[in-house]
Amino acid sequence: MNIDDKKIKWLIYDYFAKLKAYGYTDGQSNISRNIQNIARQYNQYGYFIESFDTLYNYLMSKLMVLPHKNPPVVLFCSAKYFDIITGIKNQLFIELIAVGLKDRLHCIRNFMPYISIFKSYKFLNMYLVENNNTHLNNLFGHMEKKLKIPNSNFVVLVNDSFAIERSIILVCRKLSITTIVIQHGLYQAGNLLSDGLAADYILVWGQYFKDMYVKQGIRKDEEVYVLGYPYKIEESINLNKSNKYVVYYLGQNFEKKSVADLDVKLNTLNQIDKICSNLGMQFYYRPHPGDERKMLQEKLTHINFTPKRETLAQTIMKADILISFNSTSLIEASIRSKFCIQLMNYPYPCDNFEELGVCSKSMENIDDLEDYLDSIVKSNDLDIKQPFNNEYVDMTKNPSESFIDILKDIEKNAVMEEQKYDKNNSR
């Protein structure tokens, strides 16, 4: 594959520049450090892990029963979309593109084959250290060898912004494999989109997000499909057995962008804890996965933190009221019919979830929050909800059925384009 400066900029440095433009001054160093850590793990354990991968996939090739003789092959770059994978694995041949232990364990537990791209991080790290294009050629050669699978039709990505994912996209274009990225977080109106720009298609959660891509002129209408929410959501059962309302704050790690935002977080948690204590409510903080939990617990010794292994679903079930700035987790709680409050007290523009019909209440400051929680305690009523807006996140679709329908439509359109091309060239 011909590697020129333009391609290298798109592959590696484009996302670094976007992070800097969004105010994440340490974005490049944080991502480079993560790549370096994975490369170090490969150098230490790569031989043993690759030996295990080879043995496991050999056994799988002998033991697996395919859905039918020549099923289309869909490669998922993570076990993140387990609900979709479970729903389609009897119709299509599914393989994971694995890097870490979590993906491998998922495959072993579910009797699935996988492709390891662990070694690719070694090549990428060597390029970042030495700035030698030979390492990128080795990266592409490694990727092509891994992805060159008979009947491989689609590769499904969690993001299409990082260098590894973009190298997969470049190799897939060479191999005529269609690439798809699924929306993995909330996008704010008015913000430039940084994901969903490189893959052939993007699958979004609702019409609201499709309109963002099309109206900003980033993607054509036919390149964006409404998948719906990619996870199955069941009605949440309230596990709170006490007479007190239980309040959770769902954390976000804006301090990775600005150190000053750590003060906003600490002040917010201290004040909400004080309010809840005065009103006879129980308060808990659920840290963001990117939070420095130990540091926060040292600064907030009087505040209850959720257990490390507690899942989001468990937190939602335990809660009566959930509060956050603009976390995806807050939307998921709202989808589960929980009482959700958006506290817009960070110095960043964000969508008003109440106006969008995806949150019980939105407010801009702690004083308003205190008055509102006080009114809830006095009225003893949490039934002030509105119907969830399916234009924002479409909850009418079954994620696996929706995914299958989209693949069929993409294949149909590809055939029509090929016939149109042949017809024009035969004139």
C-alpha positions in Angstrom: 0.0 0.0 0.0 1.4 3.4 -1.0 2.0 5.5 2.1 2.2 9.2 1.5 2.2 12.2 3.9 -1.5 12.9 3.2 -2.5 9.4 4.1 -0.4 9.4 7.2 -2.0 12.7 8.3 -5.4 11.2 7.8 -4.5 7.9 9.5 -2.8 9.2 12.7 -2.6 13.0 13.1 -6.1 14.0 12.0 -7.7 12.9 15.3 -4.9 14.4 17.4 -5.6 17.7 15.7 -9.3 17.4 16.5 -8.6 16.7 20.1 -6.4 19.8 20.3 -9.1 21.9 18.6 -11.7 20.6 21.2 -9.4 21.7 24.1 -7.9 18.3 25.0 -4.2 19.5 25.2 -3.0 16.1 26.5 -5.0 14.1 24.0 -2.1 13.1 21.7 0.2 12.1 24.6 -2.6 10.1 26.3 -3.4 8.1 23.2 0.3 7.6 22.4 0.9 6.4 25.9 -2.0 3.9 25.5 -0.6 2.6 22.3 2.9 2.3 23.9 1.4 0.3 26.8 -0.4 -2.2 24.5 2.8 -2.5 22.4 4.8 -3.2 25.6 2.3 -6.0 26.5 2.7 -7.5 23.1 6.5 -7.5 23.4 6.2 -9.3 26.8 3.5 -11.8 26.1 2.8 -11.7 22.4 4.5 -15.1 21.6 2.4 -17.0 24.2 -0.8 -15.2 23.3 -0.4 -15.8 19.6 0.3 -19.5 20.3 -2.9 -19.7 22.2 -4.8 -17.8 19.5 -3.6 -20.2 16.8 -4.5 -23.3 18.9 -8.0 -21.9 19.9 -9.0 -20.9 16.3 -7.7 -24.3 14.9 -10.0 -26.1 17.4 -12.9 -23.8 16.5 -12.4 -24.5 12.8 -12.8 -28.2 13.5 -15.7 -27.9 15.9 -17.9 -25.1 14.6 -21.1 -25.7 12.6 -21.8 -22.9 10.2 -25.3 -21.4 9.8 -25.2 -22.5 6.1 -22.6 -23.5 3.5 -21.3 -20.1 2.5 -22.5 -17.6 5.0 -21.6 -13.9 4.6 -18.8 -13.0 7.1 -19.1 -10.1 9.4 -16.2 -9.0 11.5 -16.9 -7.0 14.7 -14.0 -5.0 16.2 -15.2 -5.5 19.7 -17.6 -7.6 21.9 -19.2 -4.3 22.8 -22.2 -5.0 20.5 -23.0 -8.4 22.1 -26.8 -8.0 21.8 -26.5 -7.6 18.0 -24.0 -10.4 17.7 -26.2 -12.8 19.7 -29.2 -12.0 17.5 -27.4 -12.5 14.1 -24.9 -15.3 14.7 -27.3 -18.0 13.5 -27.8 -16.2 10.2 -24.3 -14.9 9.5 -20.7 -16.1 10.2 -19.4 -13.7 13.0 -15.8 -13.3 14.0 -14.4 -10.7 16.5 -11.3 -8.7 15.8 -9.7 -9.0 19.2 -6.9 -7.1 20.9 -7.3 -7.5 24.7 -8.3 -10.2 27.2 -12.0 -9.1 27.4 -12.7 -9.8 23.7 -10.9 -13.2 23.9 -12.9 -14.3 27.0 -16.1 -13.2 25.3 -15.3 -15.5 22.3 -14.3 -18.4 24.5 -17.5 -18.2 26.6 -19.7 -17.9 23.4 -17.8 -20.5 21.3 -16.8 -17.9 18.7 -13.6 -17.6 16.6 -11.6 -14.4 16.6 -8.8 -12.6 14.7 -6.0 -11.1 16.8 -4.6 -7.7 15.8 -2.5 -7.4 18.9 0.7 -7.1 16.9 -0.5 -4.1 15.0 0.0 -1.9 18.1 3.7 -2.8 18.0 4.1 -1.5 14.5 2.1 1.7 15.2 4.1 2.4 18.3 7.4 1.9 16.4 6.2 4.4 13.8 5.3 7.0 16.5 8.8 6.5 18.1 10.9 6.4 15.0 8.8 8.2 12.3 9.8 5.5 9.8 7.2 4.6 7.1 8.5 1.0 7.1 6.6 0.3 10.3 3.3 1.5 8.7 3.9 -0.8 5.7 4.4 -3.6 8.2 1.2 -2.6 9.9 -0.8 -2.7 6.7 0.8 -6.0 5.6 -0.2 -7.5 9.0 -3.8 -6.1 8.8 -4.2 -7.4 5.2 -3.1 -10.9 6.2 -5.6 -10.9 9.1 -8.5 -9.5 7.2 -8.2 -11.5 4.0 -10.9 -14.0 4.8 -13.1 -15.7 2.2 -16.6 -14.3 1.9 -15.8 -11.4 4.2 -18.4 -8.8 3.5 -18.4 -6.3 6.4 -16.2 -5.0 9.1 -18.1 -3.3 12.0 -16.1 -0.7 14.0 -16.7 0.9 17.4 -15.1 4.1 16.1 -13.4 5.2 12.9 -11.2 8.0 14.4 -8.2 6.2 15.8 -5.2 5.0 13.8 -5.8 1.3 14.2 -9.4 1.5 13.1 -8.4 3.7 10.2 -5.7 1.3 9.1 -8.5 -1.4 9.1 -10.6 0.9 6.9 -7.8 1.4 4.4 -7.0 -2.3 4.1 -10.8 -3.1 3.8 -11.0 -0.7 0.8 -8.1 -2.5 -0.9 -9.9 -5.8 -0.2 -13.4 -4.5 -1.2 -14.8 -5.1 2.2 -17.6 -2.7 3.4 -16.8 -0.9 6.6 -19.5 0.2 9.1 -19.2 2.2 12.3 -21.9 2.3 15.0 -22.5 5.4 17.0 -21.0 4.9 20.5 -21.9 8.0 22.4 -24.0 11.2 22.4 -23.3 14.0 20.0 -24.2 17.6 20.9 -26.0 19.9 18.5 -23.7 22.6 17.2 -20.5 20.6 17.8 -18.5 19.4 14.8 -18.6 15.6 14.6 -15.3 13.8 14.9 -16.4 10.2 14.5 -18.3 8.5 11.7 -16.3 10.3 9.1 -14.1 7.5 7.6 -16.1 4.2 7.4 -18.3 3.6 4.4 -21.4 3.8 6.5 -22.4 5.0 9.9 -25.3 3.5 11.9 -26.8 6.0 14.4 -29.2 5.7 17.3 -32.0 7.9 16.0 -33.1 10.3 13.3 -31.8 13.3 15.4 -28.2 12.1 14.9 -28.7 11.2 11.2 -29.9 14.8 10.6 -26.7 16.0 12.3 -24.5 14.2 9.8 -26.5 15.2 6.8 -27.2 18.8 7.7 -23.5 19.4 8.5 -22.7 18.1 5.0 -20.4 15.4 6.6 -22.2 12.4 5.1 -24.7 11.8 2.4 -28.2 10.7 3.3 -27.7 7.2 1.9 -24.5 6.7 4.0 -26.3 7.1 7.3 -28.8 4.5 8.7 -30.9 4.7 11.8 -30.1 1.5 13.7 -31.8 2.4 16.9 -30.2 1.8 20.3 -27.6 -1.1 19.9 -28.3 -2.6 23.2 -31.4 -4.4 24.6 -33.0 -2.4 27.3 -35.5 -4.0 29.7 -37.7 -2.1 32.1 -35.8 -1.3 35.3 -37.1 -2.8 38.6 -36.5 -0.6 41.6 -34.3 -2.4 44.1 -34.4 0.4 46.7 -35.8 -1.2 49.9 -35.3 1.8 52.1 -37.8 4.6 52.9 -35.3 7.2 51.7 -34.9 8.3 48.1 -31.6 7.1 46.6 -29.8 9.6 44.4 -26.9 8.8 42.1 -24.6 11.2 40.3 -23.2 9.7 37.0 -19.7 11.0 36.5 -17.9 12.3 33.4 -14.2 13.0 33.2 -14.1 16.5 31.8 -11.0 17.1 33.9 -9.1 15.2 31.2 -9.8 18.2 29.1 -9.2 20.9 31.7 -7.8 20.6 35.2 -10.2 23.4 36.2 -13.1 21.0 35.6 -11.9 18.8 38.5 -13.0 21.7 40.8 -16.4 21.7 39.2 -16.7 18.0 39.8 -15.6 18.2 43.4 -17.8 21.2 44.2 -20.8 19.5 42.5 -20.5 16.3 44.4 -19.9 18.0 47.7 -23.0 20.2 47.3 -25.3 17.4 46.1 -24.1 15.3 49.0 -24.9 18.1 51.4 -28.4 18.7 49.8 -29.3 15.0 50.0 -28.1 14.8 53.6 -30.3 17.7 54.6 -33.3 16.3 52.7 -32.9 12.8 54.2 -31.8 11.2 50.8 -29.0 8.7 50.3 -26.4 9.9 47.9 -23.9 7.9 45.8 -21.3 8.8 43.1 -20.8 6.5 40.2 -17.4 7.3 38.7 -16.7 7.5 35.0 -14.5 4.6 33.7 -11.8 7.3 33.0 -11.9 8.7 36.5 -9.0 8.5 38.9 -11.1 6.7 41.5 -8.4 6.6 44.2 -7.7 10.3 44.0 -11.4 11.2 44.1 -12.0 9.0 47.1 -9.1 10.6 48.9 -10.7 14.1 48.3 -14.3 13.0 48.9 -13.9 10.7 51.9 -17.4 11.5 53.2 -19.1 10.5 49.9 -20.3 7.0 49.0 -18.9 5.6 45.8 -20.5 2.7 43.8 -18.5 -0.6 44.1 -15.9 -1.1 41.3 -17.7 -4.1 39.8 -21.2 -2.7 39.9 -22.6 -2.5 36.4 -24.5 0.5 35.1 -27.7 -1.6 35.0 -27.3 -2.4 38.7 -26.8 1.2 39.5 -29.9 2.2 37.6 -32.0 -0.5 39.3 -30.9 0.7 42.7 -31.5 4.4 42.0 -34.7 6.5 42.5 -33.1 9.6 40.9 -30.1 9.9 38.6 -28.2 13.1 37.9 -25.6 14.0 35.3 -24.4 16.7 32.9 -24.8 15.0 29.5 -23.8 11.4 30.1 -25.0 8.7 27.8 -25.7 6.7 31.0 -28.3 9.3 32.0 -30.1 8.7 28.7 -29.9 4.9 29.2 -31.5 5.4 32.7 -34.2 7.5 31.1 -34.8 4.8 28.5 -35.3 2.4 31.5 -38.1 4.7 32.8 -36.0 6.1 35.6 -36.4 9.7 37.0 -33.4 11.6 35.5 -32.2 15.1 36.1 -29.8 17.0 33.9 -27.6 19.4 35.8 -25.9 21.7 33.2 -23.3 23.3 35.4 -20.1 22.6 33.4 -18.8 25.5 31.2 -19.6 23.7 28.0 -22.5 24.0 25.6 -24.8 20.9 25.6 -28.3 19.9 24.5 -31.2 20.4 26.9 -32.4 16.8 27.4 -35.7 17.9 28.9 -36.5 19.9 25.7 -35.5 17.0 23.6 -37.9 14.7 25.5 -35.2 12.4 26.9 -35.0 13.5 30.5 -37.4 14.2 33.4 -35.9 17.7 34.2 -33.0 19.9 33.1 -31.6 22.8 35.1 -28.4 25.0 35.1 -27.4 25.4 38.7 -27.2 23.7 42.1 -29.7 26.1 43.7 -32.4 25.1 41.3 -31.5 21.4 41.8 -31.9 21.8 45.6 -35.3 23.5 45.2 -36.4 20.7 42.9 -35.2 17.9 45.1 -36.9 19.6 48.0 -40.2 19.7 46.1 -39.9 16.0 45.3 -39.4 15.1 49.0 -42.4 17.2 50.0 -44.7 15.9 47.3 -43.3 12.3 47.6 -43.9 11.9 43.9 -41.5 10.8 41.1 -44.1 10.3 38.4 -43.4 13.6 36.6 -42.2 11.9 33.4 -42.8 12.5 29.7 -42.8 9.9 27.0 -39.3 9.1 25.7 -38.5 10.8 22.3 -37.8 8.0 19.8 -36.5 10.5 17.3 -33.5 11.0 19.5 -32.9 7.3 20.3 -35.1 5.0 18.4 -36.3 2.4 20.9 -38.9 0.9 18.5 -36.3 -1.3 16.7 -34.9 -4.6 17.7 -31.1 -4.0 17.3 -30.2 -7.3 15.7 -33.2 -7.3 13.3 -32.5 -3.7 12.4 -28.8 -4.5 11.8 -29.7 -7.4 9.4 -32.1 -5.2 7.5 -29.4 -2.5 7.0 -26.9 -5.0 5.8 -29.4 -6.3 3.2 -30.1 -2.7 2.1 -26.4 -1.9 1.7 -25.9 -5.1 -0.3 -28.9 -4.3 -2.5 -27.7 -0.8 -3.2 -24.2 -2.1 -4.0 -25.6 -4.5 -6.6 -27.7 -1.7 -8.2 -24.6 0.6 -8.3 -22.6 -2.2 -10.0 -25.3 -2.8 -12.6 -25.5 1.0 -13.2 -21.7 1.1 -13.7 -21.7 -1.8 -16.1 -24.5 -0.3 -18.1 -22.8 3.0 -18.4 -19.5 1.4 -19.5 -21.2 -0.9 -22.1 -22.4 2.1 -24.1 
